[in-house]
Amino acid sequence: MLEHKSASADLAAGDRSNLGRLAIVVLSVLLLIMMAVSMTTGASGASAWTIVAGWFGAVPDHAEQALRDHAVIYNIRLPRMLLGVLVGAALAVSGLLMQGLFRNPLADPGLVGVSAGAGLGAVSIIVLGTTMLAPVTALLGIYTLQIASFAGGLITTFLLYRVATRSGQTAIATMLLAGIAIAALAGAVTGVLVYVATDSQLRDLTFWSLGSLSGANWTKMAASGPIIIASLIAAGFLANGLNALTLGEATAAHLGVPVQRFKLLTIVAVAGATGASVAVSGGIGFVGIVVPHLLRLIIGPNHRYLLPATALLGASFLLMADAISRLIVAPAELPIGIITAAFGGPFFLWILLRKRAAFAW
């Protein structure tokens, strides 16, 4: 039944299956290019080609410089690049899942309060992790920040769904207003925590709140990577269900989708991907609304192609933003959230202008 629904989705979109497959191939190549750019971009001037030459037995002219390049590439740029791939894919896929769950193009973790909730969980650990929440930190170890962010994102996503959805229908205006309210509440509590933070914690929180990959290392990869990867794998099994859900919950149930269990799995996947991403990169907005919407316009609404394409383009988009942030004010770097907002803000306004008739209420 679900295969029949997927075929119907292809026909409704003008059967863009070939275009979807082509997009995945092109975006895979683009991601490889952006990964290479990320590995060769930075203020240190370290050369990845020196490392590659060493693999083939070439002896560098300056052994000391080669050792420094090796340390920069393997200990700084490589984990930063890998984390950028995972976070970009996670944020983009989270946006796509939310848009499919709520059945509207404005759902995005950053816009509807999910990232704010995940951020509250992370800030709570950053500020209180050595005092009031010290037992939690001791129990969870390196996973404390990620689990706290996951819990915050899960609670806010569930609240948003409960408030904005009634009788299987989600009102766009209600969703946006509920998201603003949830984000405001999370922001208020976060503000209290920032007020009581120490000077060193304030410096970390200020830069973290704008979004950055500058603190990427192998420890953070080990803590957040498995959660993000598990969330992305889970998302991969949701494509047919999301296709069915576009026709409404009743129709999806008749097509064999266990709707309530499906919604719960989608919410958990969004919370896991967003929470783990926010924990290591801070508040990076608009990735989840720009990437899925752009691809939906190009390759159509079939989630069998949208999901992998969204993950690939989201990863490439964040690596591009990271490279720009490192180059535009080198040797310093801008927070990535500023770059993504510069792209995403105008794009979001364009979406509103295209669909303003549908948002009238």
ZIDAUR-V588803 format. One record per pair of residues at least 4 apart in sequence whose ideal C-beta (glycine too) atoms are under 8 Angstrom apart, sorted by sequence separation. I is the first residue (numbers start at 1). J is the second residue. If there is no record, write none. Layout:
# ZIDAUR-V588803
I,J
I,J
This chain:
# ZIDAUR-V588803
1,5
2,6
3,7
4,8
5,9
6,10
7,11
8,12
9,13
11,15
16,20
17,21
18,22
19,23
20,24
21,25
22,26
23,27
24,28
25,29
26,30
27,31
28,32
29,33
30,34
31,35
32,36
33,37
34,38
35,39
36,40
37,41
42,46
46,50
47,51
48,52
49,53
50,54
51,55
52,56
54,58
62,66
63,67
64,68
65,69
66,70
67,71
68,72
69,73
70,74
71,75
72,76
73,77
74,78
75,79
76,80
77,81
78,82
79,83
80,84
81,85
82,86
83,87
84,88
85,89
86,90
87,91
88,92
89,93
90,94
91,95
92,96
93,97
94,98
95,99
96,100
97,101
98,102
99,103
107,111
108,112
110,114
113,117
114,118
115,119
116,120
117,121
118,122
119,123
120,124
121,125
122,126
123,127
124,128
125,129
128,132
129,133
130,134
133,137
134,138
135,139
136,140
137,141
140,144
143,147
144,148
145,149
146,150
147,151
148,152
149,153
150,154
151,155
152,156
153,157
154,158
155,159
156,160
157,161
158,162
159,163
160,164
161,165
165,169
170,174
171,175
172,176
173,177
174,178
175,179
176,180
177,181
178,182
179,183
180,184
181,185
182,186
183,187
184,188
185,189
186,190
187,191
188,192
189,193
190,194
191,195
192,196
193,197
197,201
198,202
199,203
200,204
201,205
202,206
203,207
204,208
205,209
206,210
208,212
216,220
217,221
218,222
219,223
220,224
221,225
222,226
223,227
224,228
225,229
226,230
227,231
228,232
229,233
230,234
231,235
232,236
233,237
234,238
238,242
239,243
240,244
241,245
242,246
245,249
247,251
248,252
249,253
250,254
251,255
253,257
258,262
259,263
260,264
261,265
262,266
263,267
264,268
265,269
266,270
267,271
268,272
269,273
270,274
271,275
272,276
273,277
274,278
275,279
276,280
277,281
278,282
286,290
287,291
288,292
289,293
290,294
291,295
292,296
293,297
294,298
295,299
296,300
302,306
303,307
305,309
306,310
307,311
308,312
309,313
310,314
311,315
312,316
313,317
314,318
315,319
316,320
317,321
318,322
319,323
320,324
321,325
322,326
323,327
324,328
326,330
329,333
334,338
335,339
336,340
337,341
338,342
339,343
340,344
341,345
343,347
344,348
345,349
346,350
347,351
348,352
349,353
350,354
351,355
352,356
355,359
356,360
10,15
53,58
60,65
71,76
72,77
73,78
99,104
102,107
106,111
107,112
109,114
110,115
124,129
128,133
129,134
139,144
165,170
166,171
170,175
197,202
207,212
215,220
216,221
247,252
252,257
253,258
257,262
278,283
296,301
300,305
301,306
329,334
334,339
10,16
54,60
60,66
99,105
101,107
106,112
109,115
164,170
253,259
299,305
300,306
328,334
10,17
40,47
53,60
99,106
129,136
130,137
137,144
140,147
164,171
207,214
244,251
245,252
252,259
277,284
299,306
326,333
352,359
40,48
99,107
125,133
129,137
136,144
194,202
197,205
244,252
247,255
325,333
39,48
98,107
99,108
109,118
124,133
325,334
50,60
98,108
164,174
249,259
252,262
296,306
299,309
324,334
325,335
98,109
125,136
163,174
164,175
194,205
241,252
244,255
295,306
325,336
36,48
54,66
95,107
125,137
136,148
244,256
245,257
95,108
244,257
325,338
95,109
98,112
164,178
245,259
292,306
295,309
322,336
325,339
50,65
94,109
129,144
160,175
163,178
295,310
321,336
324,339
50,66
54,70
98,114
129,145
241,257
240,257
245,262
51,69
91,109
160,178
292,310
295,313
318,336
321,339
50,69
51,70
91,110
125,144
126,145
159,178
160,179
291,310
294,313
321,340
50,70
94,114
125,145
48,69
241,262
46,68
47,69
51,73
160,182
291,313
318,340
321,343
46,69
51,74
122,145
125,148
159,182
291,314
317,340
44,68
124,148
238,262
242,266
48,73
241,266
46,72
122,148
156,182
288,314
291,317
46,73
121,148
122,149
238,265
287,314
290,317
44,72
121,149
124,152
238,266
48,77
121,150
42,72
119,149
121,151
122,152
156,186
287,317
46,77
118,149
121,152
234,265
238,269
287,318
44,76
118,150
120,152
121,153
119,152
39,73
42,76
118,152
152,186
234,268
235,269
284,318
42,77
117,152
118,153
234,269
117,153
39,77
115,153
117,155
118,156
231,269
234,272
235,273
38,77
39,78
114,153
117,156
231,270
116,156
117,157
231,272
232,273
38,80
39,81
114,156
230,272
231,273
38,81
113,156
114,157
109,153
228,272
227,272
228,273
231,276
35,81
38,84
114,160
227,273
113,160
112,160
227,275
228,276
227,276
228,277
35,85
290,340
224,276
284,336
285,337
224,277
282,335
284,337
287,340
290,343
294,347
31,85
283,337
286,340
290,344
293,347
224,279
246,301
281,336
282,337
285,340
286,341
289,344
223,279
224,280
284,340
285,341
223,280
286,343
287,344
290,347
243,301
286,344
289,347
290,348
293,351
98,157
102,161
243,302
285,344
286,345
289,348
101,161
220,280
243,303
242,303
243,304
286,347
102,164
286,348
289,351
102,165
112,175
239,302
240,303
112,176
216,280
239,303
240,304
111,176
113,178
114,179
117,182
128,193
215,280
238,303
239,304
104,170
106,172
112,178
113,179
116,182
117,183
120,186
127,193
103,170
112,179
113,180
116,183
119,186
123,190
127,194
213,280
239,306
102,170
104,172
107,175
111,179
113,181
213,281
239,307
106,175
113,182
117,186
120,189
124,193
127,196
212,281
238,307
106,176
112,182
113,183
116,186
120,190
123,193
127,197
211,281
212,282
104,175
112,183
116,187
119,190
123,194
126,197
211,282
236,307
210,282
211,283
235,307
236,308
102,175
113,186
120,193
209,282
210,283
211,284
116,190
127,201
208,282
209,283
211,285
126,201
207,282
208,283
142,219
146,223
150,227
126,204
127,205
145,223
146,224
126,205
232,311
142,222
143,223
168,248
142,223
146,227
168,249
123,205
126,208
168,250
122,208
119,209
161,263
161,267
158,267
213,322
157,267
154,267
157,270
212,325
154,268
157,271
153,270
154,271
157,274
153,271
154,272
153,272
214,333
150,271
153,274
154,275
212,333
150,272
153,275
152,275
212,335
213,336
151,275
211,335
212,336
149,274
150,275
153,278
210,335
211,336
212,337
87,213
149,275
150,276
210,336
211,337
148,275
149,276
210,337
211,338
147,275
207,335
209,337
210,338
84,213
146,275
149,278
150,279
211,340
83,213
146,276
149,279
148,279
84,216
80,213
83,216
146,279
80,214
145,279
146,280
145,280
80,216
79,216
83,220
79,217
83,221
86,224
90,228
93,231
97,235
100,238
79,218
82,221
86,225
89,228
93,232
76,216
76,217
79,220
83,224
87,228
90,231
97,238
101,242
75,217
79,221
83,225
86,228
90,232
93,235
100,242
103,245
75,218
82,225
86,229
89,232
103,246
101,245
97,242
100,245
86,232
100,246
118,271
121,275
114,270
118,274
122,278
114,271
118,275
122,279
121,279
115,274
118,277
119,278
114,274
118,278
109,270
118,279
101,263
115,278
119,282
119,283
101,266
109,274
100,266
101,267
115,283
97,266
101,270
115,285
97,269
98,270
97,270
110,283
110,284
111,285
94,269
110,285
94,270
110,286
108,285
110,287
108,286
110,288
111,289
94,273
109,288
110,289
93,273
94,274
108,288
108,289
91,273
90,273
91,274
94,277
106,289
90,274
105,289
90,276
91,277
172,358
173,359
90,277
105,292
172,359
105,293
173,361
87,277
98,288
86,277
105,296
95,287
96,288
87,280
91,284
95,288
99,292
87,281
94,288
95,289
99,293
92,287
96,291
91,287
92,288
95,291
96,292
83,280
87,284
91,288
95,292
83,281
88,287
92,291
92,292
100,303
96,303
96,306
96,307
93,307
96,310
95,310
93,310
92,310
93,311
92,311
89,310
92,313
93,314
89,311
92,314
89,312
91,314
92,315
90,314
89,314
92,317
88,314
89,315
88,315
91,318
88,316
86,315
88,317
85,315
88,318
84,315
87,318
88,319
6,239
85,318
6,240
9,243
84,318
85,319
5,240
84,319
3,240
6,243
9,246
111,348
2,240
5,243
81,319
84,322
2,241
5,244
2,243
2,244
5,247
80,322
106,351
105,351
5,255
105,355
4,255
2,255
1,255
2,256
1,256
2,257
23,295
23,298
23,299
19,298
20,299
19,299
20,300
19,300
24,305
31,312
34,315
38,319
20,302
23,305
27,309
30,312
34,316
37,319
41,323
16,299
30,313
37,320
43,326
16,300
20,304
21,305
24,308
28,312
31,315
35,319
38,322
42,326
17,302
20,305
24,309
27,312
31,316
34,319
38,323
41,326
14,300
16,302
20,306
23,309
27,313
30,316
34,320
37,323
41,327
13,300
43,330
13,301
17,305
24,312
31,319
43,331
12,301
13,302
16,305
20,309
27,316
34,323
43,332
10,300
43,333
9,300
9,301
10,302
9,302
6,302
6,304
